């Protein structure tokens, strides 16, 4: 008998037992002993208590004998630390990277979960938050599958490379193994409106990339070295995770590929749907698969605090960004 069948039998047994106990208790309290009660009322109360008992027992059975053995976590939209857009006013665009990491850790700690599916539909995002999710998936104790739906690019592919298997659709957009950093050159605009940049800084490269300062060659080389460092790390992670030669990864030149081409290049293990993901996991676990989607575990007060802090941060940082840029590098 498989574990899944045993769990189903266990849930049914607990639920049935709960109903029987509730009916017996109701019969004893409302019918058998108090002769003065109207029998019809007693029967009604017995049935009502039986329904309550079945519901309570069903919930208990779900905890004792979970109906799932695979956790699914979604990474959707741009990957950011706080899940907010960088514009003003800020707008929620997706669960934050920290939320996704928390979901994966919660799934890993759940005794019923034997495998993890990371469903990806993202164009990428910030470097370190993407790496946080990749690390959480790589540390999960059990088989892990990255399932690319519409788009799995840049930071999304960085995450996928940390999973044991990557499954994509034929029409999925996959790849973009590269890093980008940018700055706004506002020196001409500043001259037109009469704004002059006066440097007050300690450290030669402290103001490298400032929009109101003309970038010299040293600054450009310094900032490019940071981007190159992130790119080298990206290539290394993909090379290790996909068992590909580093030069093969670099030769993609940050291109995106349709699922079929990505499969031919070795960026994807299999083209398929969620049914194929289930089939793979069933072969790994040697039992039928039931998935449960894990969602951010935050109460109302936490969501309100998060929204308020996002607004406060953007109000302060937005003005600074207009002058200095946000200083973040992205997988885009």
Residue pairs with C-beta under 8 A, 6 or more apart in sequence:
2 287
2 288
3 69
3 287
4 69
4 287
4 288
4 290
7 65
7 66
7 67
8 65
8 67
10 61
10 64
10 65
11 58
11 61
11 62
11 64
11 65
11 67
12 61
14 57
14 58
14 60
14 61
14 64
14 65
15 54
15 57
15 58
15 61
16 57
17 57
18 53
18 54
18 56
18 57
18 58
18 60
18 61
19 50
19 53
19 54
19 57
21 53
21 57
22 49
22 50
22 52
22 53
22 54
22 56
22 57
23 46
23 47
23 49
23 50
23 53
25 49
25 53
26 45
26 46
26 47
26 48
26 49
26 50
27 42
27 46
30 37
30 41
30 42
30 45
30 46
30 49
31 37
31 39
31 42
31 43
31 46
34 42
66 110
66 112
66 292
67 290
67 292
68 112
68 113
68 290
68 291
68 292
69 112
69 113
69 114
69 115
69 285
69 287
69 289
69 290
70 113
70 114
70 115
70 116
70 117
70 281
70 285
70 289
70 290
70 291
70 292
71 103
71 104
71 107
71 110
71 113
71 115
71 116
71 117
71 291
71 292
71 293
71 294
72 116
72 117
72 118
72 119
72 291
72 292
72 293
72 294
73 100
73 103
73 104
73 107
73 116
73 117
73 118
73 119
73 293
73 294
74 95
74 100
74 118
74 119
74 121
74 293
75 94
75 95
75 100
75 118
75 119
75 120
75 121
75 122
75 133
75 156
75 159
76 94
76 95
76 119
76 120
76 121
76 122
77 93
77 94
77 121
77 122
78 85
78 93
78 94
78 122
78 123
78 124
78 125
79 94
79 97
79 122
79 124
79 125
79 126
79 129
79 130
79 133
79 155
79 156
79 331
80 86
80 93
80 94
80 96
80 97
80 125
80 126
80 129
81 96
81 97
81 98
81 126
81 128
81 129
82 96
82 98
82 306
82 309
82 310
82 313
83 92
83 93
83 94
83 95
83 96
83 97
83 99
83 306
84 90
84 91
84 92
84 93
84 96
84 310
84 314
85 91
85 92
85 93
86 321
86 326
88 314
88 315
88 318
89 311
89 314
90 310
90 311
90 313
90 314
92 307
92 310
94 122
95 103
95 296
96 129
96 306
97 125
97 126
97 129
97 130
97 132
97 133
98 129
98 132
99 296
99 298
100 133
100 136
101 132
101 133
101 136
102 296
102 297
103 294
103 295
103 296
103 297
104 116
104 118
104 133
104 136
104 137
104 140
104 294
105 136
106 294
106 297
107 113
107 116
107 140
107 294
108 116
108 139
108 140
108 141
108 142
113 142
113 292
114 142
114 143
114 285
115 142
115 143
115 144
115 145
115 281
115 284
115 285
115 289
116 137
116 140
116 142
116 143
116 144
116 145
116 163
117 144
117 145
117 147
117 277
117 281
117 291
118 133
118 137
118 144
118 145
118 146
118 147
118 159
118 160
118 163
119 147
119 149
120 146
120 147
120 148
120 149
120 151
120 152
120 156
120 159
120 160
121 148
121 149
121 150
121 151
121 152
121 156
122 151
122 152
122 153
122 155
122 156
123 151
123 153
123 154
123 156
123 176
123 332
124 130
124 153
124 154
124 155
124 156
124 157
124 158
124 176
124 330
124 331
124 332
125 154
125 155
125 330
125 331
125 332
126 155
126 328
126 329
126 330
126 331
127 155
127 179
127 230
127 328
127 329
127 330
127 331
129 155
130 154
130 155
130 156
130 158
130 159
130 331
131 158
133 159
134 158
134 159
134 161
134 162
134 237
135 162
137 144
137 146
137 159
137 162
137 163
138 144
138 162
138 163
143 164
143 165
143 281
143 284
143 285
144 162
144 163
144 164
144 165
145 163
145 164
145 165
145 166
145 167
145 277
145 280
145 281
146 152
146 159
146 160
146 162
146 163
146 165
146 166
146 167
147 167
147 168
147 274
147 277
148 156
148 160
148 166
148 167
148 168
148 169
148 172
148 174
148 259
148 268
149 169
149 172
150 169
150 171
150 172
150 173
151 172
151 173
152 160
152 166
152 168
152 172
152 173
152 174
153 173
153 174
153 175
153 176
153 256
153 331
154 176
154 177
154 178
154 330
154 331
154 332
155 330
155 331
155 332
156 331
157 174
157 175
157 176
157 177
157 238
157 267
157 331
158 234
158 237
158 238
158 331
160 166
161 237
161 238
161 240
161 241
161 242
162 237
162 241
163 241
165 269
165 270
165 280
166 242
166 267
166 268
166 269
166 270
167 268
167 269
167 270
167 271
167 272
167 276
167 277
167 280
168 174
168 259
168 262
168 263
168 268
168 270
168 271
169 259
169 271
169 272
169 273
170 258
170 259
170 260
170 271
171 258
171 259
172 258
172 259
172 262
173 256
173 257
173 258
174 256
174 257
174 258
174 259
174 262
174 267
174 268
175 252
175 254
175 255
175 256
175 257
175 262
175 267
176 254
176 255
176 256
176 331
176 332
177 234
177 235
177 238
177 249
177 252
177 254
178 231
178 234
178 253
178 254
178 331
179 227
179 230
179 231
179 234
179 329
179 330
179 331
180 227
180 329
180 330
180 331
180 332
181 223
181 226
181 227
181 329
181 330
183 209
183 211
183 215
183 223
183 325
184 211
184 325
185 211
185 214
185 215
186 211
186 212
187 197
187 211
187 212
187 213
187 214
190 196
190 197
190 212
195 212
197 210
197 212
197 213
199 207
199 213
201 207
204 218
205 218
205 219
205 222
207 213
208 215
208 219
208 222
208 223
209 215
209 219
209 223
209 325
209 327
210 323
210 324
210 325
211 323
211 324
211 325
212 323
226 329
227 329
230 329
234 331
235 246
235 249
235 250
236 246
238 244
238 249
239 245
239 246
239 248
239 249
242 249
242 266
242 267
243 266
244 266
248 265
248 266
252 265
252 267
257 265
257 267
259 268
259 271
260 271
262 268
263 269
263 270
263 271
270 276
270 280
278 289
278 291
281 289
282 288
282 289
298 306
317 326
